[in-house]
Amino acid sequence: MVFSNVDEEMEKLKQLKEIIEQINEVNIENLFVSKEQLATALGCSVRAAGEFMNSPGFPLIKIGSKSMVNIFALNDFTQQRIVLAEERK
């Protein structure tokens, strides 16, 4: 005899559905930022943001003639730089 808790399975399916709906609501335009948007987020000049984006290993991509960065790649890059900076202390 196989035992199953239907209520638990239904709850898991509802949670999975909610996660999928959240993923589908992500606006792709918000996944990439320009140096102007990065400057605003960092509170620095556009020039300084551009210099940061030209750092070695920075996950820069070109879309047409515009330099952009994926927000998740930017997060990974900055986390690595934080770790490296802490190790140098």
PyMOL commands that set and color helices and strands:
alter all, ss='L'
color gray80, all
select helices_A, chain A and resi 6-24+28-30+35-42+46-53+71-88
alter helices_A, ss='H'
color red, helices_A
select strands_A, chain A and resi 32-34+60-63+66-70
alter strands_A, ss='S'
color yellow, strands_A
deselect
rebuild
show_as cartoon
